[in-house]
Amino acid sequence: MTDRIQISQNDIDSVLMWSLIRAARRAGHIMTEALEGHSLNPVQFGVLAQLAAGGTMTQAELARATLVRPQSMAPLLQGMEDMGLIRRSPLRERGRPNPVELTSVGDKRVHEAWQSALDTNDLGQAGIAPTSSQSLNSLLLQIVNSI
């Protein structure tokens, strides 16, 4: 019989990546609520923001930039195209780059949603000061950019 360790809530809270996952889920809910008035979900916002910042991108580039699985990107983009937010080449051949670009509707939507997204930087309700929020963002970007 093996000795089982006792696991406390403090032990659970000491697992950094589990805490990060829980925080990411909470952050996802906050961002979803912030964007729902703009008829966007966080991933759609991310795609539009990437296109607004970088111009035309391929489906693969967007998948990497938004950390979305490549297999999930095609239906996501199709839905966004159906909503008139993005435009893709009508000729979509397997293995060939298929540039994606913002439409005027998509550009307007991302700019309308931008302030709502920025407002989620305020972590005052969690007791986190603005300078700490900036430090947290820098640390999180180190993780994101190391992938």
N, C-alpha and C positions, 0 to 999 in steps of 0.2 A: 504494500500500500504506500503510495507516495504522499508526502506531506503537502497539503494544499495551503497556500498562503491566504491570509485574510486580505481581502481587497476592500478598502474604504473609499468613500467619496473623494477624500484628499488624494488617494492613490490614483483614482480615475482622472482627477483634475491635473495630476502631474504628467500625464501623457500629452505632450505638446501637440502632436499632430491630431489627436482626437479633439483637443480643445479648438484647434484651428478648423477642423471639419465642422464642429458644432457652431463656431462663430461664423463660418462661411454660410451655413444654412440659415442662420439668423439674418445675416447680411443679405442673403438672397431674398428673404421675405420682405425686408425693409425696402430693398431696391424695387421689388415687384410692386409693392404698394405705391412707391413714389412714381412709377412709370405707368401705372394702370390708367390714369387720367389722360395719357397720351396714346393709348391703345398700343403699347409696346411692352414686351417682356424684356428682361435684362439681356438676353442673348441677342434679340433683335436690335436693342439699343446699341450693344457692342458692335454689331456688324455695321450699323449705320454710322456710328462714331468712327470706326476704322476707315470706312470709305470717305467720310467727311475729312478725315485727317490725311489720308494717303491717296485719294483719288481712286482710280481703277485698280482693282485687285482681282486675282484669280480665286476660285473657290478654295483651292488648297491653301493659298496665303491667308484667306479669311479664317479657315479652320485653325491654322496655326496661331493667328493673332488673337482669336477669341477662345482658344483652348476647347474647341468643339471637335468631336470625333469627325473625321472626314465623311464617314458614312451618314452622319446626321446632318451634314451641311446641305446636301442637295434638297431634301424636303423642306428644310428651313428656308433656303433661298427661294424655292418654288412658292412657298406661302407668302414670302415678302414680295416676290414679283407679282403674285396675284393681287396683293394689296396696293400695288403701284409704287412701292417704296424703292425698288431697285430695278435695274434693267440688265439683262444678259443677252448675249448674241443669240439670235434665233437658230443658228447653226451650232449644235452641240455635238461634237464628235468625240468619241471616247479617246482619251489620251492626248487631246489637244487642249491648250489653254482656253478657258471660257471666261473672258473678262466680265467682271461685275462692277456696275457703277450706280451711283445714286441717281434717282430721278428728282425732279424738282419737288415732288411730294415728299420723298424720303429726306431730302435736304431740309425742307421746312419742318418735318416732324422731329428730326434729331435736334435741330436748333430750338424748337419749342420745348423739348424734353430736357435740354441741357441743364437748365437751372434746377429742375427737380432732381436730376442726378447729382449735381453739385451739393444740393441741400442735404443729401445723405452723408456728406462728409462730417456733418455736425453730430458728434457722438456724445454730446452733453448729457443726454438721457441715461447713458451708460456710465456717467461720471468721468468721462475722458475729455481732457482739455484740448483745445485746438492744436497746440504745439505737440501734444502727445499723439493726436490723430495724424499729423503730418509725419511724425516719426514712425508710427505704425504703418502708414502707407509706404514709406521708404523700405521698411523691412519686408512687407508683403511683396513689393515689386522685386526685391532681391530673390525671393522664392520663385515668383512667376518667371523672371528672366533667366533663372538657372535651369529651367526645364528644357 
